[in-house]
Structures are given as structure tokens and as C-alpha cells.
């Protein structure tokens, strides 16, 4: 009999949000794989539980090397509990490789549902939540970041991002440039913690606020694009979109084709708008 892999959600702030089953699983698992064993120790002390099984580290730096070891334990019948620093494993945290490897070996995978920064931020944002996309962390480099944002410029579903506090101002400024400064958004900071804050407004307004410096764990929720089709997309807007893509590294020909497809207009219309802007010195 093979064992079971258990993905356990951990509190994103307030330890009292821990599901009761988490303590049971921590006490009974044969192996506890933790993103940070020091944080795990603080969590178990707060929950008043002592793991009876072996505790090992499982983080980005050793994920590839440790996965085969954990799969072997599962094949031998062990119950392996995977916990990360906060939230659900695999969601912008270690876990995907282990889940994929377990599924490939036909090992049972289950979960202890727990707090989620993604869903909590969505619920608090005040933005539509019936359809949404989770985009994780954006690239650190400015050009790559703009390129990634350009890919979802016309996405109508609400967008959710994680971001480091020291990069938040640059990210919001890039979002304001690509999505437009009036696009609504919410910056959710330190969710469920003592200094929880949700700042709502247009992307331009939020970028100006973040320029003063922001601390804590950050989740950004951005309103989806309005359903305008080709209506309202004037020549200046077409040129702006092409320039954003060019600045992100795309060749002009590819940028024009992509913008034409997004806006639902002929490529020739976008080309003419770009040439006219160049001739006008705009």
C-alpha cells in the first residue's frame, strides 16, 4: 500500500485561523516537509502540538533534490504532510513538483484546506469576483514585467498578483502605464495581521501612494478590462499599445499584429496609426 501526500494550508497571518485538522495532521504524519523548519516550530508551539514524525525542509533551493526522497517515503506507505510558510502549498510556494511526481506514481494526494491570500484579497477588494485569474509574481526586470502585463491588458477577468513590498511602486506604475491609470485596483497588505490594510483606488493613485514606501506581505487585485471591443480604441491608444510592446522587446511587426488582434481591427489600421504618429513626431 502506498501512502498519502497531504497538502496543508497554514495561516497567512493570525494563527487562530489554522484549521483544526492541521494540528491533527502535524501530530500524526510520518514525515512533515516544511518550507521553513523554524517557522514550523513556531507554528506547532502556537498550536500546542508536537510532530511525532520526521521533520525535513522542503523549499525552493532543495525542492528538486528532495522530491524523489519524499516520493520514496510515500511509496513505502508513509503519510507525508507538506506545509509552507503561509497559505496553500503549490500556490506560488513549493509543492508543485512533489504533487506532480506523486500523481505520476498514482499516489493519493489530498489537502487540509486553509487560509488563502488570493481568495481573501479578492473578497476584500470590492472588485468583481465571479471570474478571476491568479498571475502570481511578476518578473523583476522592467521590460519583462511590461511584456507580461501586456499579455493580459485586455483580460476581462479580475487579476490577482503577489508582490514584494520593495517592488510594489514600480509594479503599480507599470500597471498604470499598461492598463491605464484609472483602472480600479486594491492593494491588500498584511492580511489577517495586526496592521491589515486594504487600499483601493485607480492604479495611478495607488502608484503615487506606494512611492512613499510600503511594508508587509502584499496582494494586488486589479479590475479586468472593460468590454469595449474595437469601439473607443482610437489611433493614439493603438500607438500606445504598440509602444508598450516594443519597449518590452517585441519587434514592431509582431507588436502591430498583436495589438490589432487585441483591438479587433485590421493590422493595416494599426500600422497606419504608428506611421502617422512617427511622422507627427509623437
Kinemage of the C-alpha trace (Angstrom):
@kinemage 1
@onewidth
@group {chain A} dominant
@subgroup {mainchain}
@vectorlist {calphas} color= white
{ca unk a 1} P 0.000 0.000 0.000
{ca unk a 2} L 1.311 3.420 -0.936
{ca unk a 3} L 1.000 6.326 1.452
{ca unk a 4} L -0.772 9.676 1.178
{ca unk a 5} L 0.506 13.133 0.414
{ca unk a 6} L -1.339 15.811 2.390
{ca unk a 7} L -1.121 19.456 1.355
{ca unk a 8} L -1.938 21.582 4.388
{ca unk a 9} L -2.940 25.224 4.362
{ca unk a 10} L -1.310 27.309 7.091
{ca unk a 11} L -2.352 30.725 8.487
{ca unk a 12} L -1.422 33.745 6.364
{ca unk a 13} L -1.275 35.902 9.493
{ca unk a 14} L -3.428 35.132 12.518
{ca unk a 15} L -2.504 31.692 13.875
{ca unk a 16} L -6.070 31.277 15.156
{ca unk a 17} L -7.132 30.825 11.529
{ca unk a 18} L -5.404 27.430 11.437
{ca unk a 19} L -7.916 24.665 10.640
{ca unk a 20} L -8.338 22.109 13.475
{ca unk a 21} L -7.228 19.286 11.176
{ca unk a 22} L -3.832 20.938 10.751
{ca unk a 23} L -2.859 20.131 14.339
{ca unk a 24} L -4.060 16.551 13.906
{ca unk a 25} L -2.052 16.067 10.741
{ca unk a 26} L 1.067 17.655 12.229
{ca unk a 27} L 0.866 15.279 15.183
{ca unk a 28} L 0.200 12.137 13.155
{ca unk a 29} L 2.201 12.471 9.919
{ca unk a 30} L 5.139 10.142 9.351
{ca unk a 31} L 7.024 12.923 7.580
{ca unk a 32} L 6.464 16.676 7.792
{ca unk a 33} L 8.042 18.573 4.901
{ca unk a 34} L 8.223 22.287 5.755
{ca unk a 35} L 9.308 25.283 3.707
{ca unk a 36} L 10.998 26.703 6.824
{ca unk a 37} L 11.507 24.376 9.793
{ca unk a 38} L 11.978 27.341 12.138
{ca unk a 39} L 8.585 28.766 11.189
{ca unk a 40} L 7.119 25.296 11.548
{ca unk a 41} L 8.435 25.120 15.104
{ca unk a 42} L 6.791 28.446 15.963
{ca unk a 43} L 3.526 27.246 14.409
{ca unk a 44} L 3.490 23.946 16.287
{ca unk a 45} L 4.245 25.725 19.555
{ca unk a 46} L 1.361 28.127 18.957
{ca unk a 47} L -0.951 25.212 18.193
{ca unk a 48} L 0.295 23.220 21.193
{ca unk a 49} L 1.239 20.192 19.108
{ca unk a 50} L 4.430 18.160 18.714
{ca unk a 51} L 5.111 16.350 15.418
{ca unk a 52} L 5.707 12.662 16.032
{ca unk a 53} L 7.237 12.030 12.611
{ca unk a 54} L 10.412 13.096 10.882
{ca unk a 55} L 10.663 16.810 10.006
{ca unk a 56} L 12.549 17.800 6.850
{ca unk a 57} L 12.991 21.047 4.958
{ca unk a 58} L 11.354 21.467 1.552
{ca unk a 59} L 11.972 24.831 -0.080
{ca unk a 60} L 12.817 26.277 -3.481
{ca unk a 61} L 16.527 25.553 -3.111
{ca unk a 62} L 16.184 21.819 -2.390
{ca unk a 63} L 12.782 21.053 -3.922
{ca unk a 64} L 14.152 19.186 -6.937
{ca unk a 65} L 16.622 17.133 -4.902
{ca unk a 66} L 14.246 16.276 -2.035
{ca unk a 67} L 11.206 15.330 -4.134
{ca unk a 68} L 12.484 11.793 -5.007
{ca unk a 69} L 13.188 11.137 -1.315
{ca unk a 70} L 9.637 12.101 -0.340
{ca unk a 71} L 8.134 10.097 -3.194
{ca unk a 72} L 10.096 7.069 -1.979
{ca unk a 73} L 8.662 7.531 1.510
{ca unk a 74} L 5.169 7.728 0.020
{ca unk a 75} L 5.737 4.547 -1.996
{ca unk a 76} L 6.759 2.823 1.238
{ca unk a 77} L 3.426 3.761 2.815
{ca unk a 78} L 4.236 6.936 4.723
{ca unk a 79} L 1.823 9.801 5.298
{ca unk a 80} L 3.701 12.910 4.172
{ca unk a 81} L 2.439 16.333 5.235
{ca unk a 82} L 3.579 19.340 3.203
{ca unk a 83} L 3.334 22.815 4.739
{ca unk a 84} L 4.661 26.157 3.533
{ca unk a 85} L 5.220 29.418 5.388
{ca unk a 86} L 1.695 30.686 4.699
{ca unk a 87} L -1.305 29.635 2.637
{ca unk a 88} L -1.604 26.575 0.411
{ca unk a 89} L 1.429 24.663 -0.859
{ca unk a 90} L 1.969 24.848 -4.650
{ca unk a 91} L 0.321 28.295 -4.946
{ca unk a 92} L 3.446 30.441 -5.555
{ca unk a 93} L 5.100 28.174 -2.989
{ca unk a 94} L 6.944 24.831 -3.084
{ca unk a 95} L 4.763 21.810 -3.775
{ca unk a 96} L 4.004 21.511 -7.470
{ca unk a 97} L 6.937 19.203 -8.211
{ca unk a 98} L 6.006 16.858 -5.385
{ca unk a 99} L 2.332 16.754 -6.346
{ca unk a 100} L 3.196 16.070 -9.990
{ca unk a 101} L 5.613 13.310 -9.002
{ca unk a 102} L 3.059 11.732 -6.654
{ca unk a 103} L 0.324 11.818 -9.296
{ca unk a 104} L 2.688 10.165 -11.792
{ca unk a 105} L 3.211 7.293 -9.329
{ca unk a 106} L -0.541 7.019 -8.674
{ca unk a 107} L -0.086 8.101 -5.058
{ca unk a 108} L -3.111 9.567 -3.297
{ca unk a 109} L -2.959 13.345 -2.820
{ca unk a 110} L -5.366 15.171 -0.525
{ca unk a 111} L -5.499 18.508 1.274
{ca unk a 112} L -6.310 20.247 4.511
{ca unk a 113} L -7.988 23.445 3.233
{ca unk a 114} L -6.785 26.600 4.853
{ca unk a 115} L -6.414 30.373 4.526
{ca unk a 116} L -5.606 31.796 1.106
{ca unk a 117} L -4.236 35.279 0.439
{ca unk a 118} L -5.642 35.092 -3.096
{ca unk a 119} L -9.246 34.481 -2.066
{ca unk a 120} L -9.068 36.753 0.970
{ca unk a 121} L -7.790 39.667 -1.113
{ca unk a 122} L -10.415 39.051 -3.788
{ca unk a 123} L -13.198 39.080 -1.229
{ca unk a 124} L -11.950 42.312 0.361
{ca unk a 125} L -11.107 44.147 -2.865
{ca unk a 126} L -14.611 45.285 -3.758
{ca unk a 127} L -13.943 44.224 -7.360
{ca unk a 128} L -15.867 41.560 -9.337
{ca unk a 129} L -15.020 38.066 -8.085
{ca unk a 130} L -17.220 35.854 -10.282
{ca unk a 131} L -14.282 35.297 -12.663
{ca unk a 132} L -10.620 35.884 -11.894
{ca unk a 133} L -7.050 34.990 -12.911
{ca unk a 134} L -4.184 34.423 -10.496
{ca unk a 135} L -0.944 35.710 -12.064
{ca unk a 136} L 1.447 35.112 -9.151
{ca unk a 137} L 4.608 37.251 -9.038
{ca unk a 138} L 5.567 39.435 -11.994
{ca unk a 139} L 9.142 39.357 -13.380
{ca unk a 140} L 11.662 41.599 -11.634
{ca unk a 141} L 13.069 43.150 -14.828
{ca unk a 142} L 11.100 46.153 -16.108
{ca unk a 143} L 10.912 45.023 -19.736
{ca unk a 144} L 9.798 41.504 -18.876
{ca unk a 145} L 7.278 42.903 -16.415
{ca unk a 146} L 5.721 45.195 -19.039
{ca unk a 147} L 5.621 42.324 -21.519
{ca unk a 148} L 3.789 40.081 -19.041
{ca unk a 149} L 1.301 42.847 -18.267
{ca unk a 150} L 0.741 43.497 -21.973
{ca unk a 151} L -0.302 39.858 -22.370
{ca unk a 152} L -3.322 40.439 -20.108
{ca unk a 153} L -4.068 44.064 -20.988
{ca unk a 154} L -7.445 43.112 -22.474
{ca unk a 155} L -8.210 40.338 -19.975
{ca unk a 156} L -11.748 40.917 -18.706
{ca unk a 157} L -11.429 38.758 -15.607
{ca unk a 158} L -10.193 40.275 -12.338
{ca unk a 159} L -6.427 39.821 -11.950
{ca unk a 160} L -4.627 38.860 -8.739
{ca unk a 161} L -0.888 39.300 -8.157
{ca unk a 162} L 1.591 38.754 -5.343
{ca unk a 163} L 4.334 41.359 -4.974
{ca unk a 164} L 7.268 42.167 -2.715
{ca unk a 165} L 6.863 45.478 -0.837
{ca unk a 166} L 10.091 46.987 -2.224
{ca unk a 167} L 8.881 46.406 -5.811
{ca unk a 168} L 5.271 47.479 -5.317
{ca unk a 169} L 5.706 51.081 -6.516
{ca unk a 170} L 7.396 50.003 -9.763
{ca unk a 171} L 4.781 47.320 -10.352
{ca unk a 172} L 1.839 49.672 -9.817
{ca unk a 173} L 3.460 52.293 -12.056
{ca unk a 174} L 3.887 49.679 -14.796
{ca unk a 175} L 0.281 48.567 -14.358
{ca unk a 176} L -0.911 52.179 -14.625
{ca unk a 177} L 1.098 52.566 -17.835
{ca unk a 178} L -0.165 49.352 -19.447
{ca unk a 179} L -3.725 49.117 -18.083
{ca unk a 180} L -4.342 52.849 -17.715
{ca unk a 181} L -4.165 54.985 -14.542
{ca unk a 182} L -7.927 54.905 -13.990
{ca unk a 183} L -8.227 51.096 -13.904
{ca unk a 184} L -9.518 50.193 -10.430
{ca unk a 185} L -7.383 48.099 -8.101
{ca unk a 186} L -6.872 47.179 -4.465
{ca unk a 187} L -3.604 46.712 -2.604
{ca unk a 188} L -4.122 44.292 0.286
{ca unk a 189} L -1.370 44.464 2.887
{ca unk a 190} L -0.694 42.259 5.932
{ca unk a 191} L -3.951 40.316 5.569
{ca unk a 192} L -5.356 38.998 8.886
{ca unk a 193} L -2.439 40.577 10.785
{ca unk a 194} L -2.427 43.438 13.278
{ca unk a 195} L -1.727 46.134 10.675
{ca unk a 196} L -4.006 44.814 7.941
{ca unk a 197} L -4.773 47.445 5.320
{ca unk a 198} L -6.728 47.464 2.060
{ca unk a 199} L -6.054 50.492 -0.127
{ca unk a 200} L -8.476 50.919 -3.054
{ca unk a 201} L -8.348 53.333 -5.985
{ca unk a 202} L -7.135 53.854 -9.533
{ca unk a 203} L -3.758 52.378 -10.478
{ca unk a 204} L -2.254 55.836 -10.942
{ca unk a 205} L -3.409 56.924 -7.489
{ca unk a 206} L -2.135 53.707 -5.900
{ca unk a 207} L 1.239 54.013 -7.633
{ca unk a 208} L 1.681 57.521 -6.164
{ca unk a 209} L 0.763 56.201 -2.721
{ca unk a 210} L 3.190 53.266 -2.946
{ca unk a 211} L 6.061 55.568 -3.994
{ca unk a 212} L 6.294 56.674 -0.357
{ca unk a 213} L 7.165 53.108 0.694
{ca unk a 214} L 5.022 50.178 1.787
{ca unk a 215} L 5.799 47.313 4.145
{ca unk a 216} L 4.418 43.827 4.674
{ca unk a 217} L 3.032 40.956 2.634
{ca unk a 218} L 1.278 42.323 -0.468
{ca unk a 219} L -1.514 41.040 -2.701
{ca unk a 220} L -2.698 43.243 -5.571
{ca unk a 221} L -6.151 42.852 -7.138
{ca unk a 222} L -6.796 44.603 -10.461
{ca unk a 223} L -10.105 45.141 -12.227
{ca unk a 224} L -10.486 43.354 -15.561
{ca unk a 225} L -10.528 45.273 -18.825
{ca unk a 226} L -13.852 46.816 -19.884
{ca unk a 227} L -15.706 45.129 -22.726
{ca unk a 228} L -15.249 47.696 -25.476
{ca unk a 229} L -14.330 45.547 -28.459
{ca unk a 230} L -12.935 47.845 -31.110
{ca unk a 231} L -15.189 50.714 -30.034
{ca unk a 232} L -13.315 53.507 -28.300
{ca unk a 233} L -9.849 52.276 -29.361
{ca unk a 234} L -8.589 55.347 -31.200
{ca unk a 235} L -5.328 55.774 -33.113
{ca unk a 236} L -3.473 57.212 -30.120
{ca unk a 237} L -4.438 54.221 -28.000
{ca unk a 238} L -3.306 51.796 -30.699
{ca unk a 239} L 0.072 53.557 -30.883
{ca unk a 240} L 0.405 53.475 -27.089
{ca unk a 241} L -0.138 49.729 -27.009
{ca unk a 242} L 2.401 49.116 -29.783
{ca unk a 243} L 4.996 51.196 -27.938
{ca unk a 244} L 4.482 49.264 -24.724
{ca unk a 245} L 5.123 46.004 -26.549
{ca unk a 246} L 8.168 47.416 -28.336
{ca unk a 247} L 9.632 48.638 -25.048
{ca unk a 248} L 9.149 45.130 -23.699
{ca unk a 249} L 11.306 43.762 -26.527
{ca unk a 250} L 8.827 42.816 -29.257
{ca unk a 251} L 9.614 43.621 -32.882
{ca unk a 252} L 7.325 46.263 -34.372
{ca unk a 253} L 5.744 43.851 -36.854
{ca unk a 254} L 4.784 41.395 -34.100
{ca unk a 255} L 3.633 44.213 -31.814
{ca unk a 256} L 1.342 45.629 -34.506
{ca unk a 257} L -0.149 42.202 -35.201
{ca unk a 258} L -0.772 41.556 -31.501
{ca unk a 259} L -2.392 44.960 -30.911
{ca unk a 260} L -4.599 44.553 -33.979
{ca unk a 261} L -5.806 41.185 -32.691
{ca unk a 262} L -6.493 42.600 -29.211
{ca unk a 263} L -8.397 45.617 -30.521
{ca unk a 264} L -10.258 43.713 -33.226
{ca unk a 265} L -9.078 45.985 -36.030
{ca unk a 266} L -7.111 45.343 -39.244
{ca unk a 267} L -3.319 45.301 -38.955
{ca unk a 268} L -3.172 47.991 -41.615
{ca unk a 269} L -5.111 50.356 -39.341
{ca unk a 270} L -2.592 49.892 -36.537
{ca unk a 271} L 0.337 50.243 -38.956
{ca unk a 272} L -1.044 53.477 -40.368
{ca unk a 273} L -1.567 54.860 -36.868
{ca unk a 274} L 2.047 54.086 -35.922
{ca unk a 275} L 3.417 55.658 -39.119
{ca unk a 276} L 1.263 58.758 -38.680
{ca unk a 277} L 2.454 59.180 -35.086
{ca unk a 278} L 6.077 58.826 -36.196
{ca unk a 279} L 5.646 61.404 -38.965
{ca unk a 280} L 3.998 63.775 -36.489
{ca unk a 281} L 6.878 63.323 -34.068
{ca unk a 282} L 4.558 61.921 -31.420
